[in-house]
Amino acid sequence: MKRSNFKVRKKNDRVSLTEDIRNHVIYSLSKEVKDASEWDAGKALALALRDRLVERMIETRDRYRRVKAKRMYYFSIEYLLGRCLGNNLCNMEILDLCEDIFKDLGYDLDEVRASERDPALGNGGLGRLAACFLDSLATLDLPGCGYGIHYEYGLFRQSIHNGYQKELADYWMKEGMPLQVARPDQSVIVPLYGRVESAATPSGDYLPMWVDWDDIIGVPYDIPVVGYGGKTVNYLRLFAARASENFDMDIFNHGDYIRAVQRKIESEMVSKVLYPTESVSFGKELRLVQEYFLVACGLRDITRRFLAQNKNFEEFADYVAIQLNDTHPALTVVELMRYLVDERRIEWDKAWEITRATCAYTNHTLLPEALELWSVSLIEKVLPRHLQIIYEINSRFLKKVESKYPADNEKLRRMSLICEDGTKKVRMANLAVVGSHSVNGVSELHSELVKTRLFPDFYEFAPQKFNNKTNGVTPRRWMLKANPALAALLTDTLGKGWITDLNELHKLEEHINDSEFRARFMEAKRTNKIKLGNFINSTLDINIPPDSIFDIQAKRIHEYKRQLLNVLHVIHLYLELVDNDVEPSCSRAFLFAGKAAPGYWEAKQIIKLIHSVAKVINNDPRAEGLLKVAFLPDYRVSLAEKIVPACDVSEQISTAGTEASGTGNMKFAMNGALTVGTYDGANIEMLEEVGQDNFYLFGLKQEEVEKALREGSYHPREIYNHSPEIRQVFTALLENRFSPDEPDLFRWLVDKLLTDNEQYMHLADFKSYSEAQKRIDRDYAEKEIWAAKAILNTARMGKFSTDRTMLEYAEDIWKIKAVK
């Protein structure tokens, strides 16, 4: 069959789907239909769906080939996909049909979907953003796909024992993933270690030879990514590490079978486990190998595809765009140079021009500890030829800097790819900036700080490459799928256009004075609160009244995200009630969710504090019906889909200047939550969109935080001395009211928060935060006022769809066009 004649044959009608489900039960699972369990039926449905996705994936590929489309390849060390079955059924617009088919077959599709495990391929926002991007690329018919690692064990499962986080292995592939497609025929070889020999060409030019390297095999697995409407199906290609047969057999043939097996195991460790954030000690060899493995596999795959249609590598950047999602894939710059110079024999300057025109870099963090540094000695051990190339890139780059800024040695030192303060290290962020034609932040404030705080020298040197691309989220996952009650109301009111054009939500403002619409909007919210309340009751045995304010902070546990500030305020409200006889004007349920990196002691202690406070408050009859606190364990995409639609108040309270963007803030607001937040990240742009009356702003601004810390003028003990509320909270902690069986458990916290120039300035923002919470209470008590504010939050969130984000990347950075 000619590729150009390929036709999609699988239909999405009831008869065809039912027949295919039955056939997969028989021919794929080897069972009679009458003996099939609910799980069997679910797997058969997934296989029937995969048949349809694969057909459309082939058709999409051929469509791109026919027009020789330029393609974008998204390199990310993480992808947080969430459950795939229901999302694909939604985007194919056959969810309701499949629910009816399963009902006819005697099964509950909701139960089947709930049994699917989240692919645990990411830590949090970075990986979830990547997944949202892929959804929007396919929905917009843009030729782009993702590259990542097929981790066997993803981010740990979180369990709670006596209030402490415990990490459990998450073998997410235990039941398999029927939707993925193995591509062993497109496996690639990845070289590692070895040494570099100096040689020369016949004309006398230097010809380095990377020799005696070990190799591992990267085996690709494709997860189809279907756009809404089912017309375009791109994919996420994940590479699993396998031992090289030649390598293992060479050892085996020398009689050392045990060592052969051991080397095989060591090789396959590369894709065995995802590293949690904040726990990677720089210089960790396996992590460096993982990062190179991703880069090498991706580039081998891209160049193979390029050579199938093109022979002239001078045109490479006309057909290929590579986006580096943070610094983890920064070695792309070096590997592409190695390939062009060493393997294609392209002259250095031309190869550098091609590399820079191909690569673009997104920065996601301003935190110094998150900017990767790799020791020169480790890179020399693992990637000896790449270290040579890094030094050559650096030498040529610094010559240009020196010619523009003669005798400015300090600038040369700061801009060098090599940090020489103590042990020599390679600055991966500098490498990504130098080797890319575009550098972007992910919110307007963050992008300004990237230019002025993070890379001021590079911005001064080449201002034209810096730009902003504010993050977004996909409304298909976070509204259509996660919130069917609200989605049905939106579709009844606006039609289906909002699903692919979120700016349509602006039309909701026309209905804000319609009492029936307001009532339906708030009833959808209450429905979601009841669902989440039932889930909390069944899993944690905590009863949450649905008419309480559902105040939610769901995100990675980190000091800069300031779960501590939230908990201090909860303690304050409790002490006001039981010690000062001041009842809150509204019933409150404070809900927390998030994981702490295994090596991050303070973050794990914050989880313990939340549980200790919850235990006291939830068991105090004086707080019954007024205050509840719950920590929902094992935060993941599927849990977020329960939490987000039920939220009344979204906590986005990071210290100003520390959160690059945030995307949870967008998900909550889209679903009718009001934000209490600092002037930070994308909060600022959300505030501009929804208006100050519909956003609870508090706290110092970024420039005020910077000034205080720079001048050393932040003295939290002075605030403590003048604040009876803070003194009351700290006294309760020091007197062990929340840790009667573990004396002095939280003394560290008091000591840290009272330290001069405490980095995240918790006490500086406490009063402002407390006043914002009082405004929330007053507004929530006025039901019509609150309903109007909630509706306006949903109505004015059109900007924060990843469809907008992807169109900006496509036009400004990648130069790719939709292929309808």
C-alpha positions in Angstrom: 0.0 0.0 0.0 1.4 3.4 -0.9 1.7 5.7 2.0 0.0 8.6 0.1 -3.0 6.3 -0.4 -3.5 5.4 3.3 -7.0 5.8 4.5 -8.5 5.8 7.9 -10.8 2.8 8.1 -11.8 2.3 11.7 -15.2 4.0 12.4 -16.3 5.5 15.7 -19.9 4.3 15.6 -21.5 2.0 18.2 -21.5 -1.2 16.0 -17.8 -0.8 14.9 -16.6 0.0 18.4 -18.5 -2.8 20.1 -17.3 -5.4 17.5 -13.7 -4.3 17.9 -13.9 -4.5 21.7 -15.3 -8.0 21.5 -12.6 -9.0 19.0 -9.8 -7.7 21.2 -11.2 -9.7 24.2 -11.0 -12.8 22.0 -7.9 -12.3 19.9 -5.7 -10.0 22.0 -6.6 -11.3 25.5 -7.5 -14.9 24.5 -10.8 -14.9 26.5 -14.4 -15.5 25.8 -16.5 -12.4 26.1 -18.7 -13.9 28.7 -15.6 -14.6 30.9 -14.1 -11.1 30.5 -13.6 -9.1 33.7 -14.2 -5.3 33.9 -10.4 -4.9 33.6 -10.4 -7.1 30.5 -13.1 -5.0 28.9 -11.1 -1.8 29.7 -8.0 -3.2 28.1 -10.0 -4.3 25.0 -11.4 -0.8 24.7 -7.9 0.7 25.0 -6.7 -1.6 22.2 -9.7 -0.7 20.0 -8.9 2.9 20.6 -5.3 2.4 19.8 -6.2 0.9 16.4 -8.0 4.2 15.6 -5.2 6.3 17.0 -2.5 4.5 15.0 -4.5 4.9 11.8 -4.8 8.6 12.4 -1.1 8.8 13.5 0.0 7.2 10.2 -2.3 9.6 8.3 -0.9 12.6 10.2 2.6 11.5 9.5 1.9 11.1 5.8 0.2 14.5 5.7 3.3 16.1 7.2 5.5 14.3 4.7 3.5 15.3 1.6 4.2 19.0 2.3 7.7 18.4 3.8 6.6 20.3 6.9 9.0 21.8 9.3 8.6 19.9 12.6 9.2 20.8 16.2 10.7 18.3 18.6 10.1 19.0 22.3 13.0 17.6 24.5 11.9 17.2 28.1 13.3 15.0 30.9 9.7 14.8 32.3 6.1 14.3 31.1 3.3 14.1 33.5 0.6 12.8 31.2 -2.2 11.7 33.6 -4.5 8.9 32.7 -4.7 8.5 29.0 -7.8 6.4 28.2 -10.5 8.9 29.3 -8.6 11.9 27.9 -8.3 10.3 24.5 -12.0 9.3 24.5 -12.8 12.9 25.3 -10.7 14.3 22.5 -12.0 11.7 20.1 -15.5 12.8 21.2 -16.6 9.3 21.9 -16.6 9.2 25.7 -20.5 9.2 26.0 -20.8 6.6 23.3 -18.3 4.3 25.1 -20.0 4.7 28.4 -23.2 3.5 26.7 -21.5 0.6 25.1 -20.0 -0.5 28.4 -23.4 -0.2 30.1 -24.8 -2.5 27.4 -21.9 -5.0 28.0 -22.6 -4.9 31.7 -19.6 -2.8 32.8 -19.0 0.6 34.4 -16.6 2.6 32.3 -16.0 5.1 35.1 -14.7 2.2 37.3 -12.4 1.0 34.4 -11.0 4.5 33.9 -10.4 4.9 37.7 -8.3 1.7 37.7 -5.8 3.1 35.1 -2.5 4.1 36.7 -1.1 7.5 36.1 2.1 7.3 33.9 4.5 8.6 36.6 6.9 10.2 34.2 7.3 13.6 35.9 7.7 15.5 39.1 5.3 18.3 38.7 4.7 21.5 36.8 7.6 21.0 34.2 6.2 17.6 33.1 2.6 18.6 33.3 3.2 21.7 31.1 4.9 19.4 28.5 1.8 17.2 28.4 -0.5 20.2 27.9 1.8 21.5 25.1 1.5 18.1 23.3 -2.3 18.3 23.6 -2.5 21.7 22.1 0.0 20.9 19.3 -2.2 18.1 18.1 -5.4 20.1 18.5 -3.9 22.9 16.4 -2.7 20.5 13.7 0.9 21.6 14.3 3.7 19.2 13.3 5.4 18.6 16.7 6.1 15.7 19.0 7.8 15.1 22.3 10.9 13.2 23.2 11.5 11.8 26.7 12.6 8.7 28.7 10.5 5.6 29.2 11.1 5.4 33.0 10.2 2.0 34.4 9.7 3.4 37.9 8.3 6.9 37.9 8.1 9.4 40.6 7.5 7.7 44.0 4.1 7.0 45.4 3.5 9.0 48.5 2.1 7.3 51.6 1.7 8.9 55.0 2.7 7.2 58.3 2.1 9.0 61.5 2.1 12.3 59.6 5.4 11.6 57.8 5.9 11.1 54.1 7.1 7.7 53.1 8.2 7.0 49.5 7.0 3.8 47.7 8.2 2.6 44.3 5.8 3.4 41.6 6.0 0.6 38.9 3.4 2.4 36.8 3.8 -0.2 33.9 2.7 -3.0 36.2 -0.5 -3.6 34.2 1.0 -2.5 30.9 0.0 0.4 28.8 -2.1 -0.8 25.9 -2.1 2.6 24.1 1.6 2.7 23.6 3.3 1.4 20.4 6.7 -0.3 20.6 9.1 0.7 17.8 12.1 -1.6 18.2 12.9 -1.3 14.5 13.8 2.3 15.1 16.2 1.7 18.0 19.3 3.8 18.2 22.9 3.3 19.6 24.1 5.6 22.3 27.9 5.8 22.9 29.3 6.5 26.4 32.7 6.7 28.1 35.8 5.8 26.1 38.5 8.3 25.1 39.4 10.7 22.3 42.4 10.0 20.0 44.0 12.8 18.1 44.3 12.3 14.3 44.5 14.4 11.2 42.8 14.4 7.8 44.9 14.0 4.6 44.9 17.8 4.4 46.3 18.1 7.9 43.1 19.2 9.7 42.5 18.1 13.3 40.4 14.9 13.3 39.4 13.7 16.8 38.3 10.1 17.1 36.0 9.0 20.0 37.1 5.4 20.5 36.6 2.5 22.9 33.2 3.7 24.0 30.6 1.5 25.5 27.1 1.6 24.1 23.6 1.1 25.1 20.5 0.9 22.9 17.6 3.3 23.0 14.3 1.5 22.1 11.5 3.9 21.3 7.9 3.6 22.5 5.3 5.9 21.0 2.3 7.2 23.0 -0.3 8.7 20.6 -1.4 12.2 21.4 -4.7 13.0 19.8 -5.9 16.5 19.2 -9.5 17.5 20.0 -11.8 16.2 17.2 -9.5 13.3 16.4 -8.1 14.5 13.1 -4.5 15.0 14.0 -2.6 12.5 16.1 1.0 13.3 17.0 3.0 11.3 19.5 5.3 11.3 22.5 8.3 9.1 21.8 9.9 7.7 25.0 13.2 5.8 24.9 13.9 2.8 27.1 17.5 1.8 27.7 18.6 -1.7 26.7 22.0 -3.3 26.9 23.9 -3.7 23.6 24.0 -7.4 22.6 27.5 -7.1 21.2 28.8 -5.5 24.3 27.3 -8.1 26.7 28.3 -11.0 24.4 31.9 -9.8 24.2 32.2 -10.2 28.0 30.2 -13.4 27.9 32.5 -15.0 25.4 35.4 -14.3 27.7 33.8 -16.6 30.2 32.4 -14.1 32.7 28.6 -14.7 32.5 27.8 -13.0 35.8 29.7 -9.9 34.8 27.9 -9.9 31.4 24.5 -9.9 33.2 25.7 -7.3 35.7 26.7 -4.9 32.8 23.3 -5.5 31.2 21.6 -4.5 34.4 23.8 -1.4 34.7 23.0 -0.4 31.1 19.3 -0.7 31.6 19.4 1.4 34.8 19.5 4.5 32.6 15.7 4.4 32.1 14.9 2.6 35.3 13.9 5.4 37.6 12.9 9.1 37.4 14.9 11.3 39.8 12.8 13.5 42.1 13.5 17.2 42.1 15.8 18.7 44.8 17.3 15.3 45.4 19.9 15.1 42.7 23.4 15.7 44.0 25.3 17.4 41.2 27.9 15.1 39.9 25.6 12.1 40.0 26.8 10.0 37.1 23.5 8.2 36.3 21.6 11.5 36.0 24.2 12.8 33.5 23.9 9.6 31.6 20.1 9.9 31.5 20.3 13.5 30.2 22.7 12.5 27.4 20.6 9.4 26.7 17.6 11.5 26.0 19.5 13.9 23.8 21.4 11.2 21.8 18.3 9.1 21.2 16.3 12.2 20.1 18.9 13.6 17.8 19.6 10.2 16.2 15.9 9.8 15.5 15.5 13.3 14.1 18.5 13.1 11.8 17.3 9.7 10.5 13.9 11.2 9.7 15.6 14.3 8.1 17.8 12.1 5.9 14.8 10.2 4.6 13.7 13.3 2.8 16.7 15.7 2.7 20.4 15.3 2.0 21.7 18.9 2.5 22.3 19.5 6.2 22.7 23.2 5.5 18.8 23.1 5.3 18.5 21.2 8.7 17.1 24.2 10.6 14.6 24.9 7.8 12.9 21.5 8.6 13.8 20.9 12.3 13.1 23.0 15.5 14.2 21.7 18.9 12.9 23.1 22.1 14.9 22.5 25.2 12.6 22.3 28.2 14.9 23.7 30.9 18.6 22.8 31.1 18.2 19.0 31.3 18.5 18.6 27.5 21.2 21.3 27.1 23.6 18.7 25.9 21.6 18.8 22.6 23.7 21.8 21.6 26.9 19.7 22.1 25.6 16.5 20.6 24.3 18.2 17.5 27.7 19.9 17.0 29.5 16.6 17.5 27.2 14.9 14.9 27.6 17.7 12.3 31.3 18.2 12.8 32.5 14.6 13.5 30.1 12.5 11.5 28.9 14.8 8.7 32.2 16.6 8.4 30.6 20.0 8.3 32.9 23.0 8.9 32.7 24.3 12.5 31.2 27.8 11.8 28.6 26.4 9.6 27.7 23.6 12.1 27.4 26.2 14.8 25.1 28.3 12.7 22.9 25.3 12.0 22.9 24.3 15.7 21.9 27.7 17.0 19.2 28.1 14.4 17.8 24.7 15.4 17.8 25.0 19.2 15.7 27.2 21.5 15.7 27.2 25.3 13.0 27.7 27.9 14.1 28.6 31.4 11.7 27.5 34.1 13.3 28.6 37.3 15.3 31.4 39.0 16.4 29.3 41.9 20.2 29.0 41.8 20.1 25.4 43.1 18.0 24.4 40.1 20.5 25.7 37.5 22.5 22.6 36.6 26.2 22.4 37.1 28.2 19.3 36.0 31.7 18.7 37.1 34.2 18.8 34.3 35.8 15.6 35.5 32.5 13.7 35.3 31.7 15.0 31.8 35.3 14.0 30.7 34.7 10.5 32.1 31.2 10.0 30.6 31.4 12.1 27.4 35.1 12.9 26.6 34.5 14.2 23.1 31.7 16.4 24.3 33.9 18.1 26.9 36.3 19.0 24.1 33.4 20.5 22.1 32.2 22.5 25.2 35.7 24.0 25.6 35.8 24.9 21.9 32.4 26.5 22.0 33.4 28.4 25.1 36.7 29.6 23.7 35.1 30.9 20.5 32.2 32.5 22.4 34.5 34.3 24.9 36.6 35.7 22.1 33.4 37.4 20.8 32.6 38.7 24.3 36.1 40.0 24.8 36.1 41.8 21.5 32.8 43.6 22.6 33.9 44.2 26.2 37.8 44.4 26.1 39.6 43.9 29.5 36.3 43.1 31.3 37.5 39.9 33.0 34.6 39.8 35.5 32.2 39.7 32.6 34.2 36.9 30.9 34.2 35.0 34.1 30.4 35.3 34.6 29.6 34.4 30.9 32.0 31.5 30.6 30.5 28.1 30.2 33.0 26.9 32.8 32.6 27.8 36.4 36.1 27.9 38.0 35.1 28.7 41.6 36.7 25.6 43.2 36.1 22.4 41.3 35.6 23.2 37.6 32.0 22.8 36.5 30.0 23.3 33.3 27.2 25.7 33.5 24.4 24.1 31.6 22.2 27.2 31.6 25.0 29.2 30.0 25.5 26.4 27.4 21.7 26.5 26.6 21.7 30.2 26.2 24.8 30.4 24.0 23.7 27.5 21.8 20.2 28.7 21.2 18.6 31.3 19.0 15.8 32.0 21.4 15.7 32.1 25.2 12.3 32.5 26.8 10.8 32.7 30.3 7.3 31.5 31.1 5.5 34.6 32.4 6.0 38.3 31.9 7.6 38.9 35.3 9.8 35.8 35.0 11.0 36.7 31.6 12.0 40.1 32.8 13.9 38.5 35.7 15.6 36.1 33.3 17.0 39.1 31.5 17.8 41.3 34.6 18.6 38.8 37.3 19.6 35.5 35.8 21.3 36.3 32.5 21.9 40.1 32.5 25.3 39.8 30.7 23.8 37.6 28.0 20.8 39.9 27.6 23.2 42.9 27.2 25.3 40.9 24.7 22.4 39.5 22.6 19.0 41.1 23.6 17.2 40.0 20.4 17.2 36.3 21.5 15.3 36.9 24.7 11.5 36.8 24.8 8.4 35.8 26.9 6.0 32.9 26.4 3.5 32.9 29.2 2.4 29.3 30.1 -1.0 27.9 29.8 -3.0 24.7 30.3 -5.1 22.7 28.1 -8.9 23.2 28.6 -9.6 19.8 27.2 -8.0 18.0 30.2 -8.7 20.6 32.9 -12.2 21.7 32.0 -13.9 19.3 29.5 -12.6 16.1 31.1 -12.0 17.1 34.7 -15.2 19.2 35.2 -18.1 17.7 33.2 -20.7 19.6 35.2 -19.2 23.0 34.3 -18.3 21.9 30.8 -22.0 20.9 30.1 -23.1 24.4 31.3 -20.6 26.1 29.2 -21.6 24.1 26.1 -25.3 24.7 26.8 -24.6 28.5 27.1 -21.9 29.1 24.4 -21.9 26.0 22.1 -18.8 23.9 21.7 -16.5 26.6 20.4 -14.9 27.3 23.8 -13.3 23.8 23.8 -10.8 24.9 21.0 -11.0 28.7 21.5 -11.0 29.6 25.2 -11.5 33.2 24.4 -15.1 32.3 23.8 -15.5 32.2 27.6 -15.6 36.0 27.5 -19.2 35.7 26.4 -20.1 34.3 29.8 -20.0 37.9 31.1 -23.2 38.5 29.2 -24.9 36.0 31.5 -23.5 37.2 34.8 -26.7 38.9 35.8 -28.8 35.9 34.8 -29.9 34.4 38.2 -30.6 31.0 36.6 -27.1 30.9 35.0 -25.5 31.9 38.3 -27.4 29.2 40.1 -26.4 26.5 37.6 -22.7 27.7 37.8 -22.7 27.4 41.6 -24.5 24.2 41.6 -21.8 22.7 39.3 -19.3 23.9 41.9 -21.2 22.3 44.7 -21.5 19.0 42.8 -17.8 18.9 42.5 -17.3 19.8 46.2 -19.6 17.0 47.2 -17.6 14.5 45.0 -14.3 15.6 46.5 -15.8 15.6 50.0 -17.0 12.0 49.5 -13.5 11.0 48.3 -11.9 12.6 51.3 -14.3 10.9 53.7 -13.8 7.5 52.1 -10.0 7.7 52.0 -9.2 9.8 55.1 -12.3 9.5 57.2 -12.6 13.3 57.5 -16.0 14.8 56.9 -15.9 18.0 54.9 -19.2 20.0 54.8 -19.8 21.0 51.1 -20.9 24.5 52.1 -17.5 25.2 53.6 -15.0 27.3 51.7 -12.7 24.7 50.0 -9.4 26.5 50.4 -6.8 24.4 48.5 -3.0 24.5 48.1 -2.0 21.6 45.8 1.6 21.7 44.5 5.0 20.4 45.2 6.0 21.0 48.8 8.8 23.6 48.9 9.7 26.5 51.2 9.4 29.0 48.4 5.8 27.9 47.7 5.1 28.7 51.3 2.8 26.0 52.5 4.2 27.2 55.9 2.5 30.6 55.6 -0.8 28.8 54.9 -0.4 26.5 58.0 0.6 29.4 60.2 -2.6 31.2 59.3 -4.6 28.0 59.9 -3.1 27.8 63.4 -3.9 31.4 63.9 -7.6 30.9 63.1 -7.8 27.9 65.4 -6.2 29.7 68.3 -8.5 32.7 67.7 -11.4 30.2 68.0 -10.3 28.2 71.1 -8.2 30.8 73.0 -9.8 34.1 72.0 -13.4 33.0 71.4 -13.4 34.5 67.9 -15.3 32.3 65.4 -14.5 32.4 61.7 -17.4 34.0 59.8 -17.5 31.1 57.3 -16.8 27.4 57.7 -13.4 26.6 56.2 -11.8 23.4 54.9 -8.1 23.8 54.3 -6.9 21.1 51.9 -3.3 20.4 51.1 -1.7 18.1 48.5 1.8 17.7 47.2 5.0 15.6 47.4 8.3 16.5 49.0 11.5 15.4 47.4 12.9 12.5 49.4 16.1 14.4 50.3 14.4 17.6 51.3 14.1 17.5 55.1 12.3 20.8 55.6 9.7 20.0 53.0 9.0 16.6 54.7 8.7 18.3 58.1 6.2 20.7 56.6 4.0 17.7 55.7 4.4 16.5 59.2 3.3 19.9 60.6 0.2 19.9 58.4 -0.8 16.5 59.7 -0.1 17.4 63.3 -2.3 20.6 63.0 -5.0 18.6 61.2 -5.1 16.0 64.0 -5.6 18.6 66.7 -8.2 20.7 64.8 -10.2 17.8 63.4 -10.5 16.2 66.8 -11.4 19.3 68.7 -15.3 19.5 69.1 -15.0 23.3 69.4 -13.8 23.4 65.7 -16.5 21.1 64.5 -18.4 22.7 61.6 -16.0 25.6 61.5 -12.5 24.4 60.7 -11.2 21.3 59.0 -7.8 20.4 57.7 -6.8 17.5 55.4 -3.7 16.5 53.5 -4.6 14.4 50.4 -1.7 11.9 49.8 0.0 10.9 46.6 -0.8 14.1 44.5 -0.9 13.2 40.8 -2.8 14.3 37.7 -5.8 12.0 38.4 -6.1 13.4 41.9 -5.7 16.9 40.7 -8.7 16.3 38.4 -10.8 15.7 41.5 -9.3 18.6 43.4 -9.3 21.4 40.8 -13.1 21.6 40.0 -14.0 21.6 43.7 -11.8 24.5 44.7 -13.3 27.8 46.0 -10.0 29.5 47.0 -6.8 28.8 45.2 -3.6 29.3 47.2 -0.8 30.8 45.0 1.3 32.3 47.8 5.0 31.9 46.7 7.4 34.6 47.8 7.3 37.2 45.0 10.1 36.6 42.5 10.4 32.9 43.1 7.6 31.3 41.0 8.4 31.3 37.3 4.8 31.0 36.2 2.7 28.4 37.9 0.0 26.5 36.0 -2.1 25.3 38.9 -3.2 28.9 39.4 -4.7 28.8 35.9 -6.4 25.4 36.3 -8.2 26.5 39.5 -9.3 29.9 38.1 -10.6 28.4 34.9 -12.9 26.2 37.0 -14.3 29.1 39.0 -11.9 29.4 42.0 -10.8 32.7 43.3 -7.1 33.2 43.8 -5.3 34.5 46.9 -1.9 35.2 45.7 1.3 37.2 45.6 2.4 39.5 42.8 4.4 36.7 41.3 4.7 34.6 38.1 1.6 34.3 36.0 -0.5 35.5 39.0 0.3 39.0 37.7 -1.2 38.4 34.3 -4.2 36.6 35.8 -4.8 39.6 38.0 -4.7 41.9 35.0 -7.2 39.7 33.2 -9.7 39.0 36.0 -9.4 42.4 37.7 -8.3 43.3 41.3 -11.9 43.0 42.6 -11.8 39.3 41.6 -8.4 38.4 43.0 -7.1 38.5 46.6 -3.7 40.1 46.2 -1.3 40.4 49.2 2.3 40.6 50.2 5.5 42.3 49.2 6.4 42.7 45.5 9.4 41.2 43.9 11.5 44.4 44.0 10.7 44.9 47.7 11.7 41.3 48.5 15.0 41.8 46.6 15.8 45.1 48.2 15.2 43.8 51.7 17.3 40.7 51.2 20.0 42.6 49.3 20.3 45.3 52.1 20.0 42.8 54.9 17.1 44.8 56.3 14.6 42.0 56.9 14.4 41.3 60.6 11.5 38.9 61.3 12.0 39.1 65.1 10.9 42.8 65.0 7.7 41.7 63.3 7.3 39.0 65.9 7.7 41.4 68.7 5.0 43.7 67.3 2.5 41.0 66.3 0.5 39.3 69.1 -1.0 36.9 66.4 2.4 35.6 65.4 3.6 35.4 69.0 0.5 33.3 69.9 1.1 30.9 66.9 4.8 30.5 67.7 4.1 30.0 71.5 1.7 27.2 70.6 4.3 25.5 68.5 7.0 25.9 71.1 4.7 24.6 73.8 4.0 21.5 71.7 0.3 22.0 71.4 0.5 20.3 68.0 3.2 17.7 69.0 2.4 16.6 72.6 4.1 13.3 72.0 7.1 14.7 70.2 8.5 17.7 72.2 10.3 20.4 70.3 9.4 18.8 67.0 8.7 22.2 65.4 11.3 24.4 67.2 13.4 24.3 64.1 10.6 26.1 62.2 10.3 28.9 64.8 14.1 29.4 64.8 14.3 29.5 61.0 11.4 31.9 60.5 12.9 34.3 63.1 16.4 34.3 61.5 17.4 37.6 60.0 16.9 37.7 56.2 15.0 34.4 56.2 14.9 33.8 52.5 11.2 33.4 51.8 10.0 36.2 54.2 7.1 34.3 55.7 6.5 36.7 58.6 6.8 39.8 56.4 3.7 38.7 54.5 1.7 37.2 57.3 -0.4 40.3 58.2 -1.2 41.1 54.6 -2.1 37.4 54.0 -4.4 37.3 57.0 -6.2 40.4 55.9 -6.7 39.0 52.4 -8.3 35.9 54.0 -10.7 38.1 56.0 -11.8 39.7 52.7 -12.4 36.2 51.4 -14.7 35.4 54.3 -16.7 38.6 53.9 -17.2 38.0 50.1 -18.0 34.3 50.5 -20.8 35.2 52.9 -22.4 37.2 50.2 -23.4 34.4 47.8 -24.4 36.5 44.8 -21.1 38.5 45.1 -19.1 35.3 45.3 -20.9 33.7 42.3 -20.2 36.8 40.2 -16.5 36.8 41.1 -16.3 33.0 40.4 -18.0 33.4 37.0 -15.7 36.3 36.0 -12.6 34.2 36.9 -13.8 31.5 34.4 -14.9 34.0 31.8 -11.6 35.9 31.7 -9.1 33.0 31.6 -9.1 32.7 27.8 -5.5 33.9 27.6 -4.3 30.9 29.6 -4.9 28.1 27.2 -1.9 26.3 25.9 -3.4 26.8 22.4 -2.4 30.5 22.7 1.0 29.5 24.1 1.7 27.0 21.3 0.6 29.5 18.5 3.1 32.0 20.0 5.9 29.5 20.1 5.1 28.3 16.6 5.1 31.8 15.1 7.9 33.5 17.0 10.4 30.7 17.7 9.8 27.5 15.8 8.4 28.9 12.5 6.2 26.0 12.0 2.7 26.0 10.4 -0.5 24.0 10.9 -0.9 21.2 8.4 -4.7 20.7 8.2 
